Amino acid sequence: MPQRLHKTVVLVGMMGAGKTAVGTALARRLGVPFVDQDDEIQRAANRTIAEIFRENGEAFFREKETKVLERLLAGPPCVLSTGGGAFLAERNRDLIAARGVAIWLRAELNLLWARVRYRSTRPLLQTENPFETLKGLYEARTPIYALAPIHVQAFSNYSVEDTAQAVVDTLARHPDILTEDTETRHHAQH
C-alpha cells in the first residue's frame, strides 16, 4: 500500500546503530529521498569529517552540522540520517522537533562495537582504547537519545530490511507522520 510521509524522519543514535543503512532502505520503502547529513556536511565543506575535525575542531564541525540540518529540514519530507553527535545539541533537537520527527535507532553496546571496531572512519574512536571510548560515548549519549519521541530497537539478528520495516510499522501508528496514500490508491483503482 503506498504511504505518504508528512514530515522528515530524522534517524538519531550512536555510530554503528545502522542510521545510514536502515535510512536508505526506509527511504526506498517510503518513496522519498534519503539524505545523509554527514555526506551533506562533507559536500558543503569539500572535506571529510575527519579533516574538518583535525583542521577546525569539533566546535566548528558542530556549527556546520546545525546549518546543514536547518537547510535539510526546510526541504520536502525525506529520511535523514544524522551524525552520532547531532542530536546532542539542544538547538538541533528543537529544530528536529519543529520540522520533523526524531527516531532513535537503539542498539546495544556490543552490537555497536561489532559494527564499528574495524572502521577507521570514526574520528571519535581514534583513541588509545576505542572500546572504552565507545562505551563512554554510549553511556553519556543514551539519556539524550532517549529524548527522541520514537524509539526503534536494532537487533543483531535483524537484517537492514527487518529494521526498516520495524520503523515503518512504528511510523504507521503516527498518522501525523505517515498515512496511507488514498489518492494513489484511488487512481490505482480507476
N, C-alpha and C positions, 0 to 999 in steps of 0.2 A: 504494500500500500504506500503510495507516495506521501511524503510528510513535508511539512513546511516549518522551517526554523525561523522563529520570530526575533531572536537576539543572538548575538555572538556567544558561542560556548567557549569559555576560556579554561583550558586544562592547566591545573597547577599541581605541584608536587615535586618530590625530590628528583634529582638526576637519576635516571635509570628506572623511573616509575612507568615509562612507556608513553609519555606525552606525545612524542613525535609519531611513533608507530601507530598507536591507538588513534591519535588525532587524524592521521592520514586515512585510516580505514573508516573512521566515523564520518569524515567529510565526504568520502566516496558514497557511503550509505545514504547520507542526507542530501547529496547532490549540491553541496556548497563547496567553496574553495577551502583548502587547508593552508594555513599560514603559520610558519614557524617564526616566532618573534626573534630568536637568536639569528636566524638567517637574514631577517629584515635589518637587524642592527648591523650585521657584518656588511650587508649590501650598502647601507647608508654610509657607513664609515669607511668602506672599501678596505677593511682589515678584518682579521679573525678576532674572535673574542679574546683569545689568549694574548694577541698583540695589543688589543685595547687595554686589557688588564695590566700588561707589562709596561706599556708606554705611557698610559694616562692614569692608571689606578682604578680601583673599584668604584669610587665615588663618581668619577666621570662616566664610567660604564653605566651605572645605575641611572644617571641623568638621561643618557641616550635611551635607555630601556623604557623610561617613562614617556619620553617624547614619541617613540615608535608605538608604544602601547596606545597612547592617545589617538594617534593617526589611524591605527588599525581598527580601534573601536568605533571610530567615526564613520567607517565604511559599512557596506551591507553585511548582513549576518554571515559569519563564517565559523570555522573551527580554528581556534587559535591556541597554539602550544606556547607556553611561556617558559623562560629560563627558570631554573630552580629557585632563584632569589627574588624574582619579580614580585611575587605575592607578599613578600615580607614587608614591603613598604606600604604604609597606610594609604598614601596617596594613590598607589596603584590599586589597592583593594577598593578604594572609593570609586575610582574610575571604572573598574570592572563592574561593581555593583550598580552604578548609574546607567551603564550602557550595554551590559552583557550579563552573563552568569558564570560564576566560578565553579568548576567541578574539580574536587580533589581526587586525583588518582592515588589511592593509598596503596603502598607496598611495604612489606616487612623489610627490616634492615638486611637480613641475609639474602633476600631476593635482589635488593638494590645492589649489594656488594657483588653478587654473582654476575650482575649485568654490567657494572662499571669498572671492575677491578683491572681489566686488561686494556682499558681505553686511555690513551694519552691525551685525549682532547678535553679533559676536565681540569681547568686551571686550579680550581679549589682543592683538588686531590694531589697536586704536585707537592707532597709533603713527605717527611721522614716516615710517618706511619699512616698511609692513606685510609686504612680501615678505621682507625681511631678518629681520624678527621671526619670521615663519612658519618660515623656514629655520633660524634659531637654535633654535626650539622643536623642530623636526623632528630636528635633529642631537642635541639634548640628550635627547629622549624616545625615539628609536628603540631604543637599547640596553635601555631599561626595558620598552618594549612587547615586545621580543624575549623577555622572561622568560615571556610567556604560553605555556602548553603547546601551543596550537594556533595556527597562522598560516594565513590565507587571503589570497591576493593579490587586490586590487581592480584591475581593468584599465580603462582609459578606453573600450575598445571593448565592455566588458561592460555589459549592462543591469542594473538593480537585481535583476531576477529571475534573471539568469545568476549574479550574485554570491551571491544567497541559495541557489541550487541548489548552488554550489560549497561553501558552508558545510554544507548538508545532506549532501552527498556525503562531506565530511570527517568530520562527526559520525557518520555511519553506520559508519565504521571504528573507532568507540569505543563498544562495547556497554555500557559503564558509564554512558554519557551518553544514547545514543539506540538504541532497539531497535524492531524490527518489533512492532507491537501484535497478538500472536497471538490475544488474547482477542477483539478486534474482528473479526479475520479469521474466527475460529471462529463467531461469531454471524452474520456475513455469509453464511457457507456454509450455515447451517441455517434 
